Amino acid sequence: MRFISSVKGLVVGLASVLASVVLIFGCNEKEGNDVKETGVSEDARLENALKQAKLQQDYRLFALKGRRVTLPGIENKQMENAKLACGIKYLKNTGDVLENEQDRERRRLDFQFAEEFNQIVYPLCLKEKEQS
């Protein structure tokens, strides 16, 4: 009987440790944008996003979250018009909190990606609106 109690205690203890490890490491996973993390270069990322936008005729602009929403590549005086005309979609993991150098680099790459995407898609959006 003692043996069974000891085994049960051991199993419960191991299960607790395993659950803790899964929670700690599982929640730390972040979506990455660079070649090392996703296997896709920034150029390929942009090409894929543009291809999908054209195929689906989804000309919403990429926005970055933060204290205020930004539309990289769109001038401030055009921002409200761009939002109304095209709509926006938020890039994932683009909040204000930058915890380390990797976060800073990821933010820079996201900004550059959104800037290039928006500069290409905004004219397409306006053209589409004119034709409808």
C-alpha positions as a Markdown table, in Angstrom:
| # | Residue | x | y | z |
|---|---|---|---|---|
| 1 | Met | 0.0 | 0.0 | 0.0 |
| 2 | Arg | 2.8 | 2.4 | 0.8 |
| 3 | Phe | 4.4 | 1.6 | -2.5 |
| 4 | Ile | 1.3 | 2.6 | -4.4 |
| 5 | Ser | 1.0 | 5.9 | -2.4 |
| 6 | Ser | 4.7 | 6.6 | -3.2 |
| 7 | Val | 4.1 | 6.0 | -6.9 |
| 8 | Lys | 1.0 | 8.2 | -7.0 |
| 9 | Gly | 2.9 | 11.0 | -5.3 |
| 10 | Leu | 5.8 | 10.6 | -7.8 |
| 11 | Val | 3.4 | 10.7 | -10.7 |
| 12 | Val | 1.6 | 13.8 | -9.4 |
| 13 | Gly | 4.9 | 15.5 | -8.8 |
| 14 | Leu | 6.2 | 14.7 | -12.3 |
| 15 | Ala | 3.0 | 15.8 | -13.9 |
| 16 | Ser | 3.2 | 19.1 | -12.0 |
| 17 | Val | 6.8 | 19.7 | -13.1 |
| 18 | Leu | 5.9 | 18.8 | -16.7 |
| 19 | Ala | 2.9 | 21.2 | -16.7 |
| 20 | Ser | 5.1 | 24.0 | -15.4 |
| 21 | Val | 7.8 | 23.4 | -18.0 |
| 22 | Val | 5.2 | 23.4 | -20.8 |
| 23 | Leu | 3.6 | 26.6 | -19.5 |
| 24 | Ile | 6.9 | 28.4 | -19.1 |
| 25 | Phe | 8.4 | 27.5 | -22.5 |
| 26 | Gly | 5.1 | 27.3 | -24.4 |
| 27 | Cys | 4.2 | 30.8 | -23.5 |
| 28 | Asn | 7.5 | 32.3 | -24.5 |
| 29 | Glu | 7.2 | 31.3 | -28.1 |
| 30 | Lys | 7.0 | 34.4 | -30.3 |
| 31 | Glu | 6.1 | 34.7 | -33.9 |
| 32 | Gly | 9.3 | 35.8 | -35.8 |
| 33 | Asn | 9.8 | 37.6 | -39.0 |
| 34 | Asp | 13.4 | 37.0 | -39.9 |
| 35 | Val | 15.0 | 34.2 | -41.9 |
| 36 | Lys | 16.4 | 32.4 | -38.9 |
| 37 | Glu | 13.1 | 32.1 | -37.2 |
| 38 | Thr | 10.7 | 31.5 | -40.1 |
| 39 | Gly | 12.9 | 30.4 | -43.0 |
| 40 | Val | 11.4 | 33.2 | -45.1 |
| 41 | Ser | 13.4 | 36.3 | -46.1 |
| 42 | Glu | 11.9 | 39.8 | -45.8 |
| 43 | Asp | 11.8 | 40.1 | -49.6 |
| 44 | Ala | 9.9 | 36.8 | -49.9 |
| 45 | Arg | 7.6 | 37.9 | -47.0 |
| 46 | Leu | 6.8 | 41.1 | -48.9 |
| 47 | Glu | 6.3 | 39.3 | -52.2 |
| 48 | Asn | 3.9 | 36.8 | -50.6 |
| 49 | Ala | 1.9 | 39.5 | -48.9 |
| 50 | Leu | 1.6 | 41.5 | -52.1 |
| 51 | Lys | 0.6 | 38.4 | -54.1 |
| 52 | Gln | -2.1 | 37.5 | -51.6 |
| 53 | Ala | -3.4 | 41.1 | -51.5 |
| 54 | Lys | -3.7 | 41.2 | -55.3 |
| 55 | Leu | -5.3 | 37.7 | -55.5 |
| 56 | Gln | -7.9 | 38.4 | -52.9 |
| 57 | Gln | -8.2 | 42.1 | -53.9 |
| 58 | Asp | -7.6 | 42.9 | -50.2 |
| 59 | Tyr | -6.1 | 46.3 | -50.3 |
| 60 | Arg | -6.2 | 47.0 | -46.6 |
| 61 | Leu | -3.0 | 48.7 | -45.3 |
| 62 | Phe | -0.8 | 47.3 | -42.6 |
| 63 | Ala | -0.9 | 49.2 | -39.3 |
| 64 | Leu | 1.4 | 48.9 | -36.3 |
| 65 | Lys | -0.2 | 48.9 | -32.8 |
| 66 | Gly | 1.1 | 51.1 | -30.0 |
| 67 | Arg | 0.0 | 54.1 | -28.1 |
| 68 | Arg | -1.3 | 55.3 | -31.4 |
| 69 | Val | -1.9 | 53.4 | -34.6 |
| 70 | Thr | 0.7 | 54.1 | -37.3 |
| 71 | Leu | 0.5 | 53.4 | -41.0 |
| 72 | Pro | 4.1 | 53.1 | -42.2 |
| 73 | Gly | 4.7 | 54.6 | -45.6 |
| 74 | Ile | 1.6 | 56.8 | -45.5 |
| 75 | Glu | 2.0 | 60.5 | -44.8 |
| 76 | Asn | 0.3 | 61.8 | -41.7 |
| 77 | Lys | -2.0 | 64.1 | -43.7 |
| 78 | Gln | -3.1 | 61.1 | -45.8 |
| 79 | Met | -3.6 | 58.7 | -42.9 |
| 80 | Glu | -7.3 | 59.3 | -42.1 |
| 81 | Asn | -8.2 | 59.2 | -45.8 |
| 82 | Ala | -6.1 | 56.0 | -46.3 |
| 83 | Lys | -7.9 | 54.3 | -43.3 |
| 84 | Leu | -11.3 | 55.2 | -44.6 |
| 85 | Ala | -10.6 | 54.3 | -48.2 |
| 86 | Cys | -8.7 | 51.1 | -47.8 |
| 87 | Gly | -9.1 | 49.9 | -44.2 |
| 88 | Ile | -6.3 | 48.5 | -42.1 |
| 89 | Lys | -5.1 | 45.3 | -40.7 |
| 90 | Tyr | -2.7 | 45.0 | -37.8 |
| 91 | Leu | 0.7 | 43.3 | -37.9 |
| 92 | Lys | 1.0 | 40.8 | -35.1 |
| 93 | Asn | 3.2 | 41.5 | -32.2 |
| 94 | Thr | 3.8 | 45.1 | -32.9 |
| 95 | Gly | 3.0 | 46.8 | -29.6 |
| 96 | Asp | 5.1 | 49.4 | -27.9 |
| 97 | Val | 6.9 | 47.1 | -25.5 |
| 98 | Leu | 10.4 | 46.2 | -26.6 |
| 99 | Glu | 12.2 | 44.0 | -24.1 |
| 100 | Asn | 15.5 | 43.4 | -25.9 |
| 101 | Glu | 17.5 | 43.9 | -29.0 |
| 102 | Gln | 15.7 | 41.1 | -30.8 |
| 103 | Asp | 12.4 | 42.9 | -30.2 |
| 104 | Arg | 13.9 | 46.1 | -31.5 |
| 105 | Glu | 15.2 | 44.4 | -34.7 |
| 106 | Arg | 11.8 | 42.6 | -35.2 |
| 107 | Arg | 10.0 | 46.0 | -34.9 |
| 108 | Arg | 12.4 | 47.6 | -37.4 |
| 109 | Leu | 11.8 | 44.8 | -39.9 |
| 110 | Asp | 8.0 | 44.9 | -39.3 |
| 111 | Phe | 8.0 | 48.7 | -39.9 |
| 112 | Gln | 10.1 | 48.3 | -43.1 |
| 113 | Phe | 7.8 | 45.6 | -44.3 |
| 114 | Ala | 4.6 | 47.6 | -43.6 |
| 115 | Glu | 6.1 | 50.7 | -45.2 |
| 116 | Glu | 7.0 | 49.0 | -48.4 |
| 117 | Phe | 3.7 | 47.1 | -48.6 |
| 118 | Asn | 1.6 | 50.2 | -47.9 |
| 119 | Gln | 3.5 | 52.3 | -50.5 |
| 120 | Ile | 2.6 | 49.7 | -53.1 |
| 121 | Val | -0.9 | 48.8 | -52.0 |
| 122 | Tyr | -2.2 | 52.3 | -51.3 |
| 123 | Pro | -2.2 | 53.4 | -54.9 |
| 124 | Leu | -3.8 | 50.0 | -55.9 |
| 125 | Cys | -6.5 | 50.7 | -53.3 |
| 126 | Leu | -7.2 | 54.2 | -54.6 |
| 127 | Lys | -7.3 | 52.9 | -58.2 |
| 128 | Glu | -9.8 | 50.2 | -57.2 |
| 129 | Lys | -12.0 | 52.8 | -55.4 |
| 130 | Glu | -12.0 | 55.0 | -58.5 |
| 131 | Gln | -13.1 | 52.1 | -60.7 |
| 132 | Ser | -16.0 | 51.1 | -58.4 |
